[in-house]
């Protein structure tokens, strides 16, 4: 069973992916930040687990993995 932090990481990762896709397709308002999008996308029961540090950690990991040569 996933712990609450694990679920929060999955939700953040998913929100980052959706934000990125929508941003590429110009479906995101220019005044909406990724942080705002993530916070609006995370289920209520996980919001107490979410912090800017956790969002940064997940984003940094995702960015480093996608920038590595195949």
C-alpha angles and dihedrals in degrees: 000000000000118000119232092257091052090052090049091052090050091049092049092048092049092048091050091052093048092046091050093050093046091045091053089051091047091242094128122084110247091234094055113095125209089246092055091047092050093048091050092047100050116096114253094245090060100045093092089058095051119094133166087247092056091047090050092048093051093044092049091051094047091048093049093049093049093048095054116103115252 
